[in-house]
Amino acid sequence: MSYDCDVLVVGLGPVGAALCALLAREGVTAIAVEKDSDVYPLPRAAHFDHEIMRLFQKLGIAEEMEAASQVARVYEFRNAAGQVLMSYDLIAQGSPSGWSPSYMFHQPSLEVALRRLATDSPLIDLRLRRTLKSIAQDADGVTATIDGPDGPQAIRARWLVGCDGAKSPVREALGIGMSDYGFDEPWLVIDAVVSDPSRLPTANLQICDPARPTSCLVMSQGRHRWEFMLLPGELPEDLLDDAMIRGLLKPWNSEDCVEIERKAIYRFHGRVANRWRDGRILLAGDAAHQTPPFAGQGMCSGLRDVDNLAWKLAAVIRRGADPALLDSYQTEREPHVRAVIELAIAMGRVVCISDPAAAAMRDAGMLAQREAGQAAPPPPSPRLGPGIVLDGPGGEYFPQPWAGDARMDDVLGAGPWLITRASLTDAPLAPFAEQLSPWFESRGAEAVLVRADRYVFGIGSVDTLEKAWAERVS
Ligand SMILES: Cc1cc2nc3c(=O)[nH]c(=O)nc-3n(C[C@H](O)[C@H](O)[C@H](O)COP(=O)(O)OP(=O)(O)OC[C@H]3O[C@@H](n4cnc5c(N)ncnc54)[C@H](O)[C@@H]3O)c2cc1C
C-alpha cells in the first residue's frame, strides 16, 4: 500500500500547525494543506493558560512566546457604576505547571512560530493555497482531492485530521452534526494598536453594564481589545460604523492613542461535534467544538486536543497500536471541553444581561457575596473522561515542579514517564522531590505513569502499571 504521508492535516490555524509540530516530534510524516497563503493576519485569541505554555515548552517555543506575550494579572467583572462584582487575582492562583496561570498574546505571532516548527521538520510538508475539495476513505486510508495553483491533486494518507475551523468542510463532508448549548450572542470585536498604554486599564475587565455589556482586554505587543455586545434590535452594520465605534471607545480615554486594526462582528456560541472520529478521519480544534470567548479557551482547547491526539496517532502508526486507541480521544477530551464551554457560557450569562432590572438583581447578589467575603470560584481543572486512564488519579493533570530555572519536563524529556516514589531522591528527580513527594503521599502512590500529554495514566506498582499500559497502548 503506498501513501503520500502518514497523516493529512487539513487547515493550518494554530491547531493544525501545532499538530504538525507534535507529529514531527513523534517521527510521523504529515502533509498539511491550507487554503490561504499566509496566517490569518488579525488577532482572534488573546489569552492562553499555563498548560498551553507547558505545551509550548515541549515544542521549544516557550521562551519565544513568553517574550511575545504579557502575563495577565487581574480579571475583574464590574457593574455599570464601576463596583467590582467578582475579581480573579490570577497570579495568586499559581499553577501546577510552574508557568504563570494566564498570558495575553497576539495569535498571528503564535501561528507564525508554530508554522516555523513544522517547516523546519523534514517530516512535514506544508502546502499553502491548497483547498480540500473532497475526501473518500476505505479500510486502509484516506484519499483527498486538493485544488491549488497546479490544479487538482490526490493525496493518499493513512489518517486525516480536520483542523479546518468552525465551518469545517471535513466535518460537513462527513455529515457530522453539532450539539448546541443555545448560547448565541452577537458582539462587535475591536483590536487596536495603542500608542500610549499608560492611558488604558492594566486589568482585563468585563463591564456588566446592561446599557452595553463590554469586555476590555490587555493584549501583548502594544495592542488592546474591546468587545461590545449588540443590543436587541441593533444591526451589525450599525455597530461597524466608524462614528459609532469612536463613540463606544470614548469613555475609555483612548482618543488619539489607539488605531483600529480590525473590527468584526462575531456570534459567540457553544457547540460540540457529535463525533470526533469517523473511521480514519478525526476532527480537532474549532472543527470539533466552539466556545464563547469569556474564558479565553477556544484555541487552548484545540491545542489540548492535538496534544492528546498526536501521541495516540504515533502509537497506532509507528508502534502498531490498535486503532481503537483513537476512540479514547473523544471520550477523554469531550468532558474536558464541555466543562470549559460551560464555564465560558456561565461567565457570558453574567455579562450579557441587557435588562436593567435583571442586571440590578445580579449586581446585588454578587456584591453581597463579595461583602460576605466569598471569593470568586477558582477556574476548574477538569479531568479527562474515560479512556486511557485507570481509576483513581487517572486523568488528572500532572504537575511540573521547577527547581530554580530547571523544569522537570526538560529534565525527564518527551514520551511517557514511569516515576516511582522511591526514585524521587535519586538523580535526575532529586531537585524536584520536595515538590513531588506531597503528590505521591496524598494519593498513596507507589508509582505513577504519566502520559506524553502530561495527564496521569494511573498509579500502582511498577508491574501493574507497565502491564496495564502495554495492554491499552501497545
Ligand atoms: C473574538 C474571538 C476571541 C477569541 N479569544 C480567544 C482566547 O482568548 N483564547 C483562546 O484560546 N481562543 C480564543 N478564541 C478562539 C480561537 O481563535 C479559535 O479557537 C482558534 O483560532 C481555532 O483554531 P483552529 O486551528 O481550530 O481553527 P482556525 O484558526 O479557524 O483555522 C482553520 C484553518 O483551516 C483552513 N481551512 C478551512 N477550510 C479549508 C479547506 N477546505 N482546505 C484547506 N484549508 C482550509 C482555514 O483557512 C484556516 O486557516 C477567540 C475567537 C474569537 C473569534
The ligand as an SDF file (V2000), in Angstrom:
LIG
                    3D

 53 58  0  0  0  0  0  0  0  0999 V2000
  -13.1980   37.2460   19.0790 C   0  0  0  0  0  0  0  0  0  0  0  0
  -12.5190   35.9610   19.4300 C   0  0  0  0  0  0  0  0  0  0  0  0
  -11.7790   35.8780   20.5990 C   0  0  0  0  0  0  0  0  0  0  0  0
  -11.1420   34.6980   20.9400 C   0  0  0  0  0  0  0  0  0  0  0  0
  -10.3960   34.6540   22.0860 N   0  0  0  0  0  0  0  0  0  0  0  0
   -9.7580   33.5190   22.4270 C   0  0  0  0  0  0  0  0  0  0  0  0
   -8.8700   33.4890   23.5450 C   0  0  0  0  0  0  0  0  0  0  0  0
   -8.6440   34.4970   24.2100 O   0  0  0  0  0  0  0  0  0  0  0  0
   -8.2500   32.3120   23.8400 N   0  0  0  0  0  0  0  0  0  0  0  0
   -8.4380   31.1880   23.1050 C   0  0  0  0  0  0  0  0  0  0  0  0
   -7.8470   30.1550   23.4400 O   0  0  0  0  0  0  0  0  0  0  0  0
   -9.2400   31.2040   21.9980 N   0  0  0  0  0  0  0  0  0  0  0  0
   -9.8880   32.3280   21.6490 C   0  0  0  0  0  0  0  0  0  0  0  0
  -10.6390   32.3780   20.5060 N   0  0  0  0  0  0  0  0  0  0  0  0
  -10.8250   31.1500   19.7040 C   0  0  0  0  0  0  0  0  0  0  0  0
   -9.6520   30.8740   18.7700 C   0  0  0  0  0  0  0  0  0  0  0  0
   -9.3530   31.9750   17.9510 O   0  0  0  0  0  0  0  0  0  0  0  0
  -10.0140   29.6650   17.9360 C   0  0  0  0  0  0  0  0  0  0  0  0
  -10.4570   28.6360   18.7970 O   0  0  0  0  0  0  0  0  0  0  0  0
   -8.8260   29.1490   17.1340 C   0  0  0  0  0  0  0  0  0  0  0  0
   -8.4050   30.0830   16.1830 O   0  0  0  0  0  0  0  0  0  0  0  0
   -9.2160   27.8430   16.4280 C   0  0  0  0  0  0  0  0  0  0  0  0
   -8.0930   27.3440   15.7930 O   0  0  0  0  0  0  0  0  0  0  0  0
   -8.2430   26.2070   14.6890 P   0  0  0  0  0  0  0  0  0  0  0  0
   -6.8490   25.9690   14.2070 O   0  0  0  0  0  0  0  0  0  0  0  0
   -9.0500   25.0960   15.2120 O   0  0  0  0  0  0  0  0  0  0  0  0
   -9.1320   26.8680   13.5560 O   0  0  0  0  0  0  0  0  0  0  0  0
   -8.8100   28.1890   12.5790 P   0  0  0  0  0  0  0  0  0  0  0  0
   -7.8830   29.0640   13.3090 O   0  0  0  0  0  0  0  0  0  0  0  0
  -10.1220   28.6650   12.1980 O   0  0  0  0  0  0  0  0  0  0  0  0
   -8.0230   27.5160   11.4010 O   0  0  0  0  0  0  0  0  0  0  0  0
   -8.6820   26.7160   10.4250 C   0  0  0  0  0  0  0  0  0  0  0  0
   -7.8640   26.7590    9.1390 C   0  0  0  0  0  0  0  0  0  0  0  0
   -8.4210   25.8460    8.2010 O   0  0  0  0  0  0  0  0  0  0  0  0
   -8.3290   26.4370    6.9030 C   0  0  0  0  0  0  0  0  0  0  0  0
   -9.3020   25.7840    6.0230 N   0  0  0  0  0  0  0  0  0  0  0  0
  -10.6580   25.8320    6.1230 C   0  0  0  0  0  0  0  0  0  0  0  0
  -11.2120   25.1330    5.1200 N   0  0  0  0  0  0  0  0  0  0  0  0
  -10.1950   24.6170    4.3740 C   0  0  0  0  0  0  0  0  0  0  0  0
  -10.1370   23.7980    3.2300 C   0  0  0  0  0  0  0  0  0  0  0  0
  -11.2450   23.3660    2.5930 N   0  0  0  0  0  0  0  0  0  0  0  0
   -8.9240   23.4640    2.7390 N   0  0  0  0  0  0  0  0  0  0  0  0
   -7.7860   23.8910    3.3370 C   0  0  0  0  0  0  0  0  0  0  0  0
   -7.7880   24.6640    4.4280 N   0  0  0  0  0  0  0  0  0  0  0  0
   -8.9740   25.0230    4.9510 C   0  0  0  0  0  0  0  0  0  0  0  0
   -8.6250   27.9130    7.1830 C   0  0  0  0  0  0  0  0  0  0  0  0
   -8.1430   28.7440    6.1290 O   0  0  0  0  0  0  0  0  0  0  0  0
   -7.8890   28.1400    8.4770 C   0  0  0  0  0  0  0  0  0  0  0  0
   -6.5710   28.5960    8.2870 O   0  0  0  0  0  0  0  0  0  0  0  0
  -11.2680   33.5600   20.1200 C   0  0  0  0  0  0  0  0  0  0  0  0
  -12.0070   33.6410   18.9200 C   0  0  0  0  0  0  0  0  0  0  0  0
  -12.6070   34.8300   18.5830 C   0  0  0  0  0  0  0  0  0  0  0  0
  -13.3670   34.9000   17.2990 C   0  0  0  0  0  0  0  0  0  0  0  0
  1  2  1  0
  2  3  1  0
  2 52  2  0
  3  4  2  0
  4  5  1  0
  4 50  1  0
  5  6  2  0
  6  7  1  0
  6 13  1  0
  7  8  2  0
  7  9  1  0
  9 10  1  0
 10 11  2  0
 10 12  1  0
 12 13  2  0
 13 14  1  0
 14 15  1  0
 14 50  1  0
 15 16  1  0
 16 17  1  0
 16 18  1  0
 18 19  1  0
 18 20  1  0
 20 21  1  0
 20 22  1  0
 22 23  1  0
 23 24  1  0
 24 25  2  0
 24 26  1  0
 24 27  1  0
 27 28  1  0
 28 29  2  0
 28 30  1  0
 28 31  1  0
 31 32  1  0
 32 33  1  0
 33 34  1  0
 33 48  1  0
 34 35  1  0
 35 36  1  0
 35 46  1  0
 36 37  1  0
 36 45  1  0
 37 38  2  0
 38 39  1  0
 39 40  1  0
 39 45  2  0
 40 41  1  0
 40 42  2  0
 42 43  1  0
 43 44  2  0
 44 45  1  0
 46 47  1  0
 46 48  1  0
 48 49  1  0
 50 51  2  0
 51 52  1  0
 52 53  1  0
M  END
$$$$
